[in-house]
Amino acid sequence: MRIKFLAVVLGLMVVSPVLEWHPGLVSGAIAQTVEARQEEADRLFNLGLEQYQRSLFSEASVWWEQALDIYRQLADKGGEARSINHLGEVYRNWAEYARAEYYFRQSLEMAQEVGDKATEGRSLHNLGEVYYHWAEYAQAEQSLRQSLEIAQEIGDKALEGRILGSFGTVYLSWAEYARAEQYLRQSLEIAQEIGDKALEGRILGSFGTVYLSLAEYARAEYYLRQSLEIAQSLGDKALEGKTLGSFAEVYRSLAEYARAEHYLRQSLEIAQAIGDKAGEGNILATWGTIYQSRGEYAQAEEFYRQSLQIARLIGNKVGQGNTLLGLGLVYFNLGEYPKAEEFYLESLAIKRLIGDKAGEGITLSNLGNVYWQQGDSTQAEEFYLDSLGIKRLIGDKAGEGITLSHLGTVYRNRGESAKAEEFYQESLQIALVIGDEAGEGNSLNHLGMVYFNRGEYAKAEEFYRKSLGIARLIGNKAGESSVLQNLGTIYQNRGEYPEAEQSYFASIEVSEELRPGLTDEQKISLFEQQAKTYERLQKVLILQDKIDTALEISERGRARAFVELLAARLGDTPATSVTVTPPNIIEIKQIAAAQKATIVQYSLIRDRPLAGSSQGLLESELYIWVIKPTGEITFRRKELQALWEEQNAGLTQVIADARCFDNYLCRRNLTIAQSREGTPEVRSDRHPGWHQSPELPTPPPVSTNNHQFKQLHQLLIEPIADLLPTNPTERVIFIPQGSLFLVPFPALQNASGDYLIEKHTILTAPSIQVLDLTREQKQTRTAINPDILIVGNPIMPVVAEGQLSPLLGAEQEAREIGKLLNISPLIGPEATKATVIEKMLSSRIIHLATHGSFDPNIPLESWLALTPEGTDNGLLTAAEIFGLELNAELVVLSACDTGRGKITGDGVVGLSRSFISAGVPSVLVSLWQVPDDSTSVLMREFYAILQENNDKAQALRQAMLTTMQQHPNPEEWAGFTLMGEAE
């Protein structure tokens, strides 16, 4: 993706011949005669000009302030106006545009008062420059026209040349490149005619920017080289810094990133030395784009945010729009599409406001990418076509090539192979002509996909290898990983499994290099984009009977961000800097032995195209590994193709239907949200508790033949039933993946109607390595907290969607448990967030019976409802929980469906994950809103047993068995699941 940061071309006043500067010469007393004082003021003024020409703006302002003081004493309005005008130029160079405007307006009024046309023209020109920096181009154009009329009227060629150059930069900002060239050409002729080297250098730099925008990089470099030579010969640091920054843009566009950084370092050093905040912001943004291109997203975001802060501080709308675009691209590349869209839309609004057509075209194309990734190809195509129209209109060849490639992808995924190839070839030709290596590599990769889809594997491989060479040459890690995966797919389809294995492994290793420095949320999003490579590698390994290696990859491909979070907490290290090696087969066996449990690891293999779309893949096979505490590992495979043939639905739909309990839960406003990857999430259409009665409808009669639960048992348990322990007190830990996190394992029924909980003691975890870390978390405790915290039915807060209803059943539950444990629960007004957090820090058991909310787009903004107090809204967010350091052994979230979360390759990202990350090794949550009566029975039994036996998994099993005697419908007892440690 390409982002332009146009160089800013500033006008420069004509300066007097350079004078030798000796500060001591002006330290004496001011001459007493009017003539002498006039000479002194003029000399001080000229000294200011000399320092200004050297970009020593602070020194220049000192001389001009002194000159201004004398001019005022002499009542010399002309000298006063000139000094004020130049002081305005200092503040303009410091990007203090409001202050600069104030000085220029003062200067203009004085010049008009005394009839000083030259200063009037210069002041108008400088006002135009301020409006240009504010991206108020129409107002800038108006001031420049008035200034130009004066310059031509009085025959001031130097001023005329500068104004014409400023006109060129305005039209450059409007992407009217031909018109910009016309004005710049006139300005250059004047500069060369009158020997104004400073102006000549700036105009040559502006020509370089024009050709950079047109992707004529050799021509841009030619003009910039001349500009740099002049700047260095004059000692014009401001021009030198800007020209070095433009060189960096050229080399960034050519994917010569090391060379670009070389120029950026020099440019940044100058900008910071002379106080050029606008230049500093542009440099940081360009650097962010380089990190973006290398896949170093954490560094890219950091630089973009610094740039955005500067742009907002100085009111630089162009900089704001560009940097918001860059931040959007960071989140897009991390797979956080709603966030990317938010940044893109904010950028688009700015670009349309200021008339930045080039930026508008880029942003429209990027918005198309967001809709494409979210499965809306029609909307994506509309954005691409709008973008293409703008780019062709303004002559943005590099941008045109990028958008043509996007359109090619739309048609390729619609099966219009010939049309796709046409667009990709056109994109490739543009990249070759302008020397855009990144664009060339991208087009070659896409052409390889076209030939792959046609079954022309040899030709596809040829294109992929060319693309791979370019990606490695320019350091494009994301592109390299993508091409390696594509090569692996060719080898897999040809039955060349060792070659496929090698290619997939290489793809994974490169993609994992993109993770360091990212936040937890960013790691999760990035991994979602890479998950299919892990699945394909597992399949290739299984095809070669490499069972143990496939298990290692299955484990390597899940919960990596969660693992790094837990490891960081244990090691007291920032999670962004932690890298944890996935367990090998020996370590996996050791973990099973330490857990004294049979571990069942599931892996869904998705390589069946989603009907009517190529945006997602649906599951075709289920891989299952059983790791016994003895170290014995057995692999079983279940084909899922029959599900599609018999029911036209996959495993995920069977899970969703089972959770509806013969449509009982689905009638209670529960729906199935299908992601682009085909993973469903069962969730409420409205938040539980908005203006609704706390009483749930009576569950339906118990079905003696729950088809879905039996079918799930057949799919998930029967293939491994002979490997599970026969002693029901021995633990079985299920490691689900994707939609399997939604499975209520205790409720699965065998052919005889026996529930799985009757046969086994059940736990779940997001990965084998997480089990190891939660165990270590428990073992590292230095002291056991004495307290128990029980919260039930706080005074419910009002949230955006309305008033949360009270939970009377939760209050009764809290009172009963408190009585059992001899603890006074926090009820109603007592359950404020401050009080609850304070008690959480000193409790070994935390029981929270209240409303919970899950935000699928921003999981860390999910919350538990507590009593509002003062300005506090009473919402305890997942982010706040995540930031706590808890020493509890167990957290129980009993009300609502507190086990909900965003299903990712990292597990379920929600409230339970935040508690485990905060230091709690065991969390008991509900998969749906379990009725109050049965919840009360189950919780009483759970705590009663837990008092006698510290085995939480066994306590939950016994509580379920007791509850089902009174409430036999699994909807009333099977919704609870224990995550993490059993003891």
N, C-alpha and C positions, 0 to 999 in steps of 0.2 A: 504494500500500500504506500502511496506517495503523499507526502505532506510538504507544502511549499512554505518557506519562511522568507519572504521577499526582503532584500536589503533595503534599508531606509536611506534615502539620498537627501542630505540636508544642504540647504543653500549656505553660502559663505560670503560674508561681506568682503569688499575689496580692502586690502590692507596696505599700509604704507610700507616703504622699503624697510627691511629689517634693521633695527637700531641695536647698538651694543647696550647690554643691560647691566647696570651697576646699581643695586639698591641703595648703596651709600650716597649716590649722587642726589637722591631726593629726600635724604633724612634731615637736611638742614632746614632753616627757617624759610617760609614762603616769601618770595620777593615781594617788596612792598608796593612797587609801582603797578598800575593796571596792566601795562604792557608786559611787564615781567611775569605777573600772575597769569595773564592770558597764555604766555609762552609755556609757563609751568603746567597749566591745565592741559594744553595741547600735547606737551611732552608726556605727561602721565597717560593721556588718552592713547597716544601712539605706543607707549610701552604695553598697555593693555592689549592693543591689536597684535603686538609681537607675541605675547604669551598666548593669546587666543589661537594664533596661527599654529602654535606648537601643541595645541590641545591642553595647555596648562590653564584650565578654566578658573580655578580658584585664584591663581595669581593674577589673571586678567581682571577678575572681578574686583580685586583689591585696588588695582590702578584706576579702574573706571569709577569706583566709588569715590576715590580721592579727587579724580578729575571732576566728577559730578558736583562734589562739594564746592570746589572753586568756581565752576561755571555758575552755580546758583548764587554764590557771593557776588559774582560779577554781573548777575542778571543776564547771562548769555543763554537765551532760550534755545538757540540753535545747538550750542555745545551740550546743553542739558538734555535736549531731545536725542542727540547722537549717543550720549553716554547711557541714557536710559534704554535706548534701543539695543545697544550692545550688551547691557546687563541682562536684558530679556533673552538674548541669544545664549548667554551662559546658562540660564535656567532651562532654556529649551534643550540644550545639550545634556543637562542633568535630568531630563524628562520631567521637570517640574512645570508642566505645561500651563496650569492655571496661573501660576506666578508669572511665567513668561508672557502669557496673554495680557496680564495686568500691565506689565512694563511696556509692551508693544502698543497698547491702547493709549497709555500716557504719552509715549513718544509720538504717536500719530496725531494726537490732539495738539501737542506743542508745535509740531512741524507745520500743521495746517494753520495754527495761530500766527506763526511768524513767516509763513509762505516758503518754508524750506521744502521744495519739491523733492529733492534727492532723499532726504530723511523720510518724508511722507511715503515715497515709493518703497523705500527699504522696510519701513514699518508695516506697510500693507503686505509686502512679500513675506515678511516674518510671521504675520498673522495667518497668512495662507499656509505656511509651514506648520503652525500649531494646529490648525484645523485638519491638515493632512494627517498629522500624528493622532488626532482624535478620530480619524476615519470619517470626518465630516467633509466629504469630498466636494459636494456641491458648494458649500460655503468657502472651502479652500479655493475652488475654481473662481468664484466671484472675487475674492480678495486678490488673487493672482492677476485677473484681468484688469482690475483697477490699477494694480501696481505696474503692469506691462504698459498700459496707456501712458502713465507718467514717465516711465523709463524711456519710451520711444519719443515722447514729447520733449524731454530735456536732453536727449541724445546720450543717455548713460548706457553705453554698450555693456559694461560689466554687469550692471544690474539687470539689463535685458537678458543677457545670457543666463544668469542665475534663475530668473523667472521662467524662461523657456525650459530650463532643466527641471524646475519644479513641476511645470505642466506635464513634462514627460513622466515623472514619477506618479502623478495623479492618474494619468491614463494607464500606466502600468498596473496600478492597483485595481483599475476597472477591467483589466485584461484586454484593453484595446491596444494591442501591441504595435500595430502599424502606426497608429496615431502617436503612440509614445515615442516610437523611433523617429517620426517626423520632427517632433519638438526637440528631442535630444540631439538630432543631427544639426538643427539650427543653433542650438546652444553650443555644441562643440565647435562649430565654425567660428562663432563669435569669440569663444575662449582662445582658440588658436590664433585668430586674427589679432587680438589685443594682447596676447601673451600671458593670459591669466592661467597659470599652471594649476593653481588650486582648483579652479572651476573645471579645467580640462580633466583633471584626475577624477573628480566626482562624476562627471558625465560619462567618462569611459567606464567607471564602475557601474553606472546605471545601465549602460549598454550591455555589460556583462550579465546584469540581472534580467534584462529582457530576453537574452538568448538562453539563459538558464531556464526561464519560464517556458521557452519554446523547445526545450530539450536539445538545443544546438550547443552541446557542451564544449566542443573544440573552439567554436567561435566565442563562447562565453569566456573561456579560459584566456583566449587571445586578448580580449579587452580588459579583463581583470589584471592580467600581467602588466599591461601598460599603466593601469590605474595605480597598482601597487608601487611600481617604480617611481612614479611622480610623488606619491604620498611619502615614501621613504626619503626621497631627495629633498622634499620640503620640510620634513619633520612633522608632517600632519598626522598625528597619532589617531585622531578620530577617523580620518579616511582610511588609514592603514588598517585599523581594527575592523572596520566594516568590510573592507576588501578581503581581508583574510577570512572573515566569516563567510563571504560569498564563495571564495575558493573552497571552503569546507562543504558548502552546499553542492557545488559541482561534483566533488569527489564522493560525497554521500550518494548523490544521484547515480554515480557510476559504480556504486558498491565498493569503492576503494576506501573502506572505513578507517584503516590505520592512517592513511594519508589525510583523510578528512579530520580526524582527531588531532593530528599534528597542527593543522591550521587553526582548529578551534581553541587549542590551548593558548596559542599566541594571541588570538583575537580576544579571548576571555581575560587574559592578563592585561591587555590594553584597556578594555572596557572598564574593568575594575579600577585600574590606575587613574583613569580620567573621569570616573563617575558616570559613565554612560549606562544608565540603568536599562534603557530600551534595548541597547545592543547586548547587554548581559542577558536579558530575558530571551532574546532571539537565539543567542548562542546555546543557552541551556536547553531550549526547545529542540534545536538541531541535534544536540548531543543525545537528547531523549529519543529522537527518531533513529539515531544510529544504534542505540541499545535495543530499541524495538526491532530493528532489522536483524539483529543478532539473536533475538529471542531472549534477551536479558531484561525481562519485563519488570522486575522489581526496581532495577536501576532506571529504566525508562520512566516508570511512574514517578520516581523521586525527582528526576530532572524536570519532567513536565510540571509537576506540582510547584517546584521552585519558580519555574518560568511563569506559571499562571499567577502566582502570588505577586510577582513583579509587575506583570501586565495589568492586574487589577489595581495595584497600588498607584501606578502612573496613568491609569485610564487608557491603556493601549488596547483598543477594541480588536485590532488586527491580531495582536499577540494573543489575546484571550480566545478568539475564535480558533486560531491555529492550535493552541495548546489544548483546548477542550477536544478538538478533533483527535489530537495525539493520545489523550487519555482514553477517549472512546475506543481507539484502536488497541490500546493495551488490554482493556477489559474484553474487547471482542476476541483477541487472540487467546485470552484465558478462558473463553467460553462463557463469560458473564454477560449474556446478550442484553438483558434488560438495562443493566448499568451502561453498557456501550451505547444503547439507543438513547438513553438519557443525555449522555455527553454529546452525542452527535446532534440531537435536536437542539440543544443549547447552542452548539457551534453554528448550526444552520441558521438559527434566528439571527445571530450576530452577523453572519456573512451576508444574509439578505438585507439586513438593516444598513450595512455600509456599502452594499453594492459589489461585494467581492465575488465576481462570477467564477473565477478559477476555484476558489475555496468552496463555493456552492456546489460546483460540479463534483468535486472530490467527496464532499460530505453526502451528497445524494447517492453516490456509488456505494459509500460505506453503509448507509442506511439500507440499501438494497441487500448488502451482505448479511445484515442482521436479520432481515425478513427471510432471506434464503435459508439461513441456519435454523430458523424457527419453523421451517416447513412451508412458508407462504411464497411459493415461486411466482405466483401472479403479481403480487405486490412488489416482489423483488425486481421482476422484469420491468415494471413501470418505473421504478427508481433508476434502474440501469439505463433505460432509454432516455429519461430526462437528463441524466448525467451525461450520456453520450452526446446529446444534442448541444449542451453547453460547451463541452470540451471541443467539439468540432467547430463550433461557432468562434471560439476564441483562439483556436489553433494549439491547444494543449495536447501535443502528440503523445507524450508519456502517459497522461491520464486517459487519453483515448484508447491506447493499447490495453491498459488495465481493465477498463470497462468492457471492451470487446471480449476480453478473456472471461469476464463474469457472465456475459451473455452467452458465450459458448458453453459454459457450464450449465446454464438453464436449459439450452437445447439438447445438450448431451444427456442430461437426466430425463428429458422427455422422450428420448429415443430417436431424436432427429440428428443422427450421426453426421450426415453430410453438412448440414447447416452449422453444427458445432465445429466441425473441422474447418469450415470456411472462416468462422470468427477467430478461432485459435491461430490459424495461419496469418490472418490479417494482423492480429496482435503480435505475433512473432516477427513479422516483417517490420513493424514499427519499432520494436525493441532492437532489432538488428541495425536499423538505420540510425537511431539516435544513440546507440551504444548502451542501452539499458540492460545490463547483465541480469539483474534480478528479474525483470520482466521477461527476458529471454528464457531463463530457467523455468519460470512459472508456465510459460506457454508450451515449452517442450514437455513438461510434466503432464499438462492437460492433453496434449496431442497423444502422448503415450496412453492415456486413459481411453481416448477414442479408439485407438487400435486394439487395446486390450478388450474393450467391449465387443469389438468385431471378431475377436478370437485370433487376431493377427499378433501373436505373442512376440515373435522375433522383431517385428517393427516396433512394437510397444517397448520392448526391452532397449532397443537402440535409442529411442527418444528419452527413456528414463535415465539411461546411463549418461547421456549428454547433460540432462538436467541435474543429475547428481554431481557431475564434475563442476558445474557452475555453482551449485549450492555450497560445495566444499571450498571452492575458490574464494567466494565472497563472505564466507562465514555465516551462512543462513542455516542455523541449526534446525529451525522448524521445517524449512523446506527439505533439508537433508533427511530428516526423520520420515517425512511424508513419502519421499521418493523411495527410500529403502523399504518402507512398508509396501509400496506398489510393486517393487521388484520381487519382494517375498511372495506376493499374491500370484505373480506370473509363475514363479517356480513351484508354488503349491499346486496351481492348476495343471502344470505339466507333470506333476508327480515327482518333481525333483526336491524331495523333502529336506535333505541335508542343506541344500543351497537356500531353500526357503527359511529353514531354521536360522542359518547364519544371517540372512538379511533381516529377519524379524528381530533377532537379538541386537543387531547393530542399530536398528531403528529405535528400539527401547532404550539402549544406552545413550543415544544422542538426545532423545526426548527427555530423559531424566536429567540431562545437563541443564535443562531450562528451569528446573525447580528451585535451586538455591536462591535464597533471598525473598521468596514469595511469602505472602501471608497464608494462613491456614485456608481461608476462603478461596484465595487465588490458586493454591495448590489443588484443591478439590476440583475447581472448574477446569483447570488445565488438564488434569488427569482424565476427566470425562471425555475429552477429545482424543485421548491416547488409548482408551480402554480396549478398543477393538484389536490393536496390535498384540496385546497380551493374550486375548482370546484366540487369535489366529495362531500364535506361537504355541499355545497349549495344544491346539488341534494337530499341528504338524508334529509335535513331540509325541502325542498319543499314537499317531499314525506310524511312528517309528518305535512304539513300545517303550518310550522313555518316560515311564510312569512317574518316577520320583522327580525328575527334572520338571515335568509338567506341573506337579504339585508345587514345586518351588516357584514357578512362574505364576501359578494361580495365587499364591500367597503374596508374591512380589507385586501383583497387580491389584491389590485391595488395601484400603485403609492406610495408605502411606502417610497422608497428612496427619491422621489421628495418631499414628505411631510416633511421628516426629513431635507432635504436641506433648504426648505423654512422656517421651524420652527427655524433652526439654524441661518439663516440670521436675522430673526426677533428678536431672543433672543441673537444675537451676541455670539453664542456658536459654537464650532467645530462640524460639522455634524457627525463626527465619534462617538461623545459621546452623541448625542441626541436620545432620544427614545420618540416617540409621540404616545399616546394612540389613536387607531382608534375611530371614532365617534360611539356612540350608537344611537339607533333609535330616541331618543328624540333630540339629537344634530343634526341628519340628518334633522329632521323636522325644527329645528331652522335655519339651513343653508338655506333651501329652502325659508323660510319666509324672511330671511335677503336679499336674492338675488332677492326677488320679482319675482320669476320665477318658471316655472314648470320644474322639473328636470327629465330627462329620463335616467335611468341607465340600460345599456345592460350588459349581462353576457353570454358569449359563453360557453356551456358545451361540452367538447370534450371527448367522451368516445367510439368513433367508430374507430377501428383500421385502420390505413393507408394501403391502398391496397398494397400487396406485401411486407409489412414491419411491424415490430412491434415497430419500432423506434419512431413512432409518432402516435397521435390520432387526428381524425378529428371530427368536430362539429356534434352533433346530435340534440341539442336543443338550443333554444335561450330564455333566461330569460329576462324579461323586468319589471322594477319597474318604476312607475310614482309617483313622490312626488310633490304634489301641494303646493303652498305657504301657503295654509290654514292648511297644516299638514296632509291632507288625502293621504294615500299610497295605491296604487292599484298594484296588480301583474298580469301579463299576461305571458303566455308561448307559444312559437311557435315551433312546431316540424319541424325539418329540414330533416328528413329521406326521405321525398317525393322528395326532390331535388336530392338525390343520386339515387333514383329509376327512376326518370324521365330523368335526365340529366347526371347521373354518375359524378356529380360535386357538390361541396358544396357551401356554402354561400360565402366563400372567393374567389372562382373562378367567381361567379356572379359579385362580386365587381370588380375584376380585368378586366373582360370583359366590364363592364359598363364604366370603366375609359379609355378603348381603343377608345370610341366614334366611333363605327363601323369601327374599325381598323385604324382610322386616327392617333391617338397618337401612336399606336403600330407600325405603319409604320415608325414613326419618332424615330426608334431605342429604343423603350421602350419594356421591357420584364418583365416577372413575375418570381421573384425568390421565390422558394418554400422552406421554412425552414423545419427543421426536425419535428417541431410541426404542420406543415401544414399551417402556416400563410404566405400568399404571400406578397411580397413587390414589387410594381411597380417601376421600376427604369430604367435608361438609360444604354444601353450597353456601351456607351462612355459618357464622361463628356459633359454636354451641353456647347458648345462654342469652342470645339477644331477645329480650322481651318474651321468653318462652317459659312455660311452666317447668319447674324442676321435676315434675312427675313424668316418667317415661310411660309410653303405652305398654300394655301387657304383652309380654313376649308371646309368640305363637306357640301352639302345642309342640311338644318335642317330637322331632322327626326320628323315626327308628331307622330311616334309610336316607341319611344325608349324602346324596350322590357326590357332591363336590369334595367333601372331606374324605370320602372313600377313594375318590379318584386321585386326590392329592397324596393320600397314603400309598396308593398304588404307584404313583410316579416318583415320590420322594423317599419312601421308606421301604417298600417291598424289595427294590433292587439290593438293599443292604441289610434287610431284616435279620438274616442269618449271622451277620457280623456284630450285631448289637448285643450288649450284655443281657443275660437272662435274669440277673438279680435286679429287681426294680429300684433298689436303693443306690445302685451304681449310676454315676452321672454320665449323661450324653450331652455333649456341647455341640450345638449346631452352628456352623459358620455359613450363614446365607449369603446370597449375592443378588443384587437388584431387587426384583419384585418378591423374591423369597423372604425378604425382611418383613413382608406383610402376612406371612403364613402364621396362623395360630397353631403351632406344632402340637400342643397338648390335646387339641380337638380332633386331630387326624384319626380316622377309624379304619381298622382292618376289616377284612371281609366278614368277620364274626360280630362286628359292631363294637369291638373294644377300642377305647380311646388310647392314644399313645401315652398319655400321662399315667394310665393304669399300669403300663408296662415299664416305664422308664422315668428317671428323674432328669428334668430337662432344663438346660440353660442355653443362651445364645450369646454370640460375640461377633463383632465385625471382622475380626481376623484372628489367626492363631497367635501372631506376635502381640496383638493387643492383650490377649489373655496373659501372656508372659509379663507384660508391663503392668497390668493391674495387680497381678500377684506380687510383683516387686514393689509396687506402690503400697500394698498392704504390709509387706514385710519391713519396709523402711520406717514405719511409724515408731516414733520414740515413746509415745504415751497414748493411752486410751482416754478419749474424752468421756467424762462421766455423765453428761446430760443427754436427755432425749427431748427432741422438739416435735410437738404435734400441732399442726395448724388445720383448722376446719372452718369453712364458710366465713371468710372475712367479709367485712362490709364491701360489697362489690363496687368497683369503680365504673364510671361512665367512660366508654371509649368511643372512637370515631363512629363505629357502627351502631352505637346505642348503649342502653343500660344493660349490664350483665345481671342475669337473674340470680337470686340467692340459691345456695345449695344446702337445703335443710337436711338432706340425707347425709351430706358430707359432715355437717355439724354433729349429727347423731353419731356417725362413725368415729369422729375425733373424740367425742366424750366417752364412748365405750372403750376405745383403745386406751385413753388416758386413765380410765378407771382400772383397766386390766394391768397397766404398767405403773399405776400409782403416780401419774404425772398430770399436772394441770395443763390442759391444751390452751392454745391461743385461739380464741373464738371472737368473731365480729370485730369490734373496735380495737381489740388487743393486738390483732394480727397486722400491724403496720410493717412496711418494708424494713424500716430501720431496726425495729425490734426483732423481726424474723432473721435478718442477716446477722445481727449481733449474737443471737442464740445459735444460729447455724454454725458459727465459728467454734463453738464450744460443745457441740453435740456429736455423739457417736451414731445416733439414729435420727434421721430427719423424715418426718411424715407430713406430706403436704396434700390436703384434700381441698382443691379449689379449681377454678376454671383455668385452662391453659389455651394458648393460641399459637399457631404455627404459621410463619410467613414463608411460603415456598421460594420467593425471590430473594429475601434477605433473612436467612435462618437465624442469624444472631439477634434479630429484632423480635423473635418469638418470645412469649412471656407467660408468666404465672400471675394470676390476679391476687393482690393483697389489699389491705385497707388503705385508702388514700389518707394522707396526712399533710396539712399545710399545702405547700406548693408541689409536693410529691404526688404523682398520679397513681401510685400503688401498684405499678406494673414492674415486676421483677423480670428483667429480660435475660435471654440466654447469654448475651454479651456480658452482663453484670455477673451472672453466675460463673461464667468462664474466667472472669477476673478475680474470683475469690480463691483463697487457699484453705480448703476444707480438710478436716481430719476425721470426717465421719466414716463409719464402716458401711453404712447403708442409707440410701435415699429411696423413699417410696412416694411415687406420684400417683395418687389413686383416683382422682376425679377426672372426668372427660377422657379424651383419647390422647394421653400425655406421651405416648410412644410415637406419635406422628412426627414426621420430619421429611426433609428432602432426601429421596433415595438416590445415592450416588455410589460410585466405585469406592468411596471412603466409608460406606455404611450409611446409616440414617443420621442425617445432620439435623439435630433438633435439641430439645431440652436435655434428654438423657446424655447426649454426647458432651454437653457443657458441664454437667455434674461430674462425669468421669474425668474430664479434662481438669476439673477443679480439684481433683484428688480423691474422689469417692470410688472405691473399687467395685462396688455393687450398686446397681440401680434397678428398682422394680417399677415398671411402667405399664400402662394399659394401651392396647392396640385399638380399642374403641371405647365408647362410653358405656361402661357396664352398669346395669341397674343398681340402684341404691341398696335394695334389700340383700341381694346376693353379695355385693361388695362388702357390706357390713359383716356378713357371716364369714366371708373369706378372710378379711383382714383380722378379725378377732382370732380365728383359728391360726392364722399365720404367726401372729405375735405370741400367742399362747405356746405354740410349738417352739418358736424361736427362743423363748425364755429357757426352755429345757435343753434345746439342741441348737448350737450356733450354725448349723448347716442351713443356709438360707434356701438353697435349692430344694432340699428335702422338706423344709417347712412349707414352701410354696406348694410342693406336690401334695403333701398331706392335707393342706388347706383346700386345695382344689378337689381332692377326693371327698372330703367332708362336705364341701359346698354342693357338689353335684348330687349328693343324696337328697338335699332339700330343694335344690334348683337344678334339675337335670338338663335343662337346655344349655348347650355349650356357650351360647351368647351370654349367659349369666355368670360363667366361671372361667372360660378359656381365654379371656382377653388380656390376662396379665402375663408378662414375660420378664424373666430375670436376666439382666445383662451383666457380664463380668464375673466376679468371684463368687463361689458358692459358700465359702466360709469366711 
